[in-house]
């Protein structure tokens, strides 16, 4: 049976500002940043309090995840076109094609288990971090996360065709 309710959450305190570049086999965007917007959709049945999930419990979970990304360089640790070296309190990044090097203080880097710091990968990452916590609130919920570089440009993971 399909869940009958979808709860949408867009919390301004869950937005984050980060630097990144998208790195492919023969391209590397210039280092730049975005003020990312995050939305969460939760589908399920109403609980005994007539809610899909309590906003007051969901917001701090989402904020704790995005807070770790705010003000950081988003490092895609699974990118095969990038070499990463940690030395003392710095991270040295070397792109392979074209060859560029970046040196960051380690506290300014969010190392993420993703292939690239695209909105698609960021939505999937936040989803993977959010799901275990939301499951503790209600094990029968379906969750989708949207990350946008602007309010009009972003990606949902996973995308529900019937929900939007």
C-alpha positions in Angstrom: 0.0 0.0 0.0 1.3 3.4 -1.0 1.8 5.9 1.9 -1.0 8.5 1.9 0.9 11.5 3.4 4.0 13.5 2.3 5.5 15.9 4.7 7.8 18.6 3.2 10.4 20.4 5.2 12.6 23.3 4.1 14.4 24.8 7.1 16.5 27.9 6.5 18.9 26.8 9.3 19.6 23.6 7.3 21.0 25.6 4.4 24.8 25.6 4.1 27.5 27.6 2.2 30.4 25.6 0.8 33.2 25.7 -1.8 33.6 23.0 -4.4 34.6 22.1 -7.9 33.3 19.4 -10.2 36.1 17.3 -11.5 35.9 15.0 -14.6 38.4 13.0 -16.6 39.4 16.0 -18.7 37.9 19.0 -16.9 38.0 20.8 -13.6 35.7 23.6 -12.8 37.2 26.6 -11.1 36.9 26.5 -7.4 33.7 28.3 -6.4 30.9 28.2 -3.9 27.2 28.1 -3.4 24.6 28.8 -0.7 23.0 25.4 -0.8 19.3 24.9 0.0 18.1 21.6 1.4 14.6 20.1 1.5 13.3 16.9 2.9 10.2 15.0 1.9 9.0 12.3 4.2 6.2 9.9 3.1 4.2 7.6 5.4 1.1 7.1 7.4 0.0 9.3 10.3 1.2 8.3 13.7 -0.9 8.3 16.9 -0.4 12.1 17.1 -1.7 12.5 13.6 1.7 13.4 12.1 3.9 11.7 9.6 6.9 12.8 11.7 7.4 15.6 14.2 9.1 18.7 12.7 10.6 19.4 16.0 12.5 16.1 15.9 13.4 16.2 12.2 14.8 19.7 12.1 17.7 19.2 14.5 18.7 15.9 12.8 18.9 17.6 9.4 20.7 20.7 10.9 23.4 18.5 12.5 24.2 17.0 9.1 24.3 20.2 7.1 26.2 22.0 9.9 29.2 19.8 9.2 29.2 21.0 5.5 28.8 24.8 6.2 31.8 26.9 5.6 33.8 24.0 4.2 35.4 22.8 1.0 33.5 19.7 -0.1 36.1 17.0 -0.8 34.9 14.1 -2.9 37.1 11.4 -1.6 36.0 8.8 -4.2 37.0 10.8 -7.2 39.6 8.9 -9.2 40.8 12.1 -10.9 42.0 13.6 -7.6 44.9 12.8 -5.3 44.6 13.7 -1.7 47.5 14.1 0.7 47.1 14.9 4.4 50.1 16.4 6.2 50.1 17.8 9.7 47.1 20.1 9.8 46.6 20.6 6.0 45.1 18.8 3.0 46.8 19.0 -0.3 44.6 18.2 -3.4 46.0 17.5 -6.8 43.8 17.3 -9.8 45.1 15.0 -12.5 43.8 16.6 -15.7 44.5 19.4 -15.8 47.1 19.4 -13.1 46.2 21.9 -10.3 47.0 21.9 -6.6 45.1 23.3 -3.7 46.2 23.5 -0.1 43.5 23.7 2.6 43.6 23.8 6.4 42.2 20.4 7.5 39.5 22.1 9.6 38.1 23.8 6.4 37.6 20.5 4.6 34.5 18.2 4.7 35.7 14.9 3.4 32.8 13.1 1.8 32.5 9.5 0.5 31.2 10.7 -2.9 32.7 10.7 -6.5 32.0 14.4 -7.1 30.5 17.3 -5.3 27.4 17.7 -7.5 24.0 18.4 -6.1 23.0 14.8 -7.1 25.8 13.4 -5.0 25.2 15.8 -2.1 21.5 14.9 -2.0 22.4 11.2 -1.9 25.0 11.8 0.8 22.7 13.8 3.0 20.0 11.1 2.4 22.4 8.4 3.6 23.2 10.4 6.7 19.6 11.3 7.5 17.8 7.9 6.9 19.2 6.0 10.0 18.1 8.9 12.3 14.7 9.2 10.8 14.2 5.4 10.9 14.6 5.7 14.7 11.6 8.1 14.7 9.5 5.8 12.5 10.8 2.7 10.7 8.2 2.8 8.0 8.9 6.2 6.5 10.2 6.9 3.0 12.6 9.8 2.7 13.7 12.0 -0.2 16.3 14.8 0.0 16.7 17.8 -2.3 19.9 19.9 -2.5 19.9 23.0 -4.7 22.6 25.5 -5.8 19.7 28.0 -6.2 16.1 27.7 -5.3 15.4 26.6 -8.9 18.3 24.4 -9.6 18.9 21.2 -7.7 18.4 17.4 -7.4 16.2 15.1 -5.4 17.4 11.7 -4.2 15.7 9.4 -4.6 13.1 11.0 -6.9 9.5 10.0 -6.5 7.6 10.6 -9.7 4.2 10.3 -8.0 5.1 12.6 -5.1 5.9 15.8 -6.9 
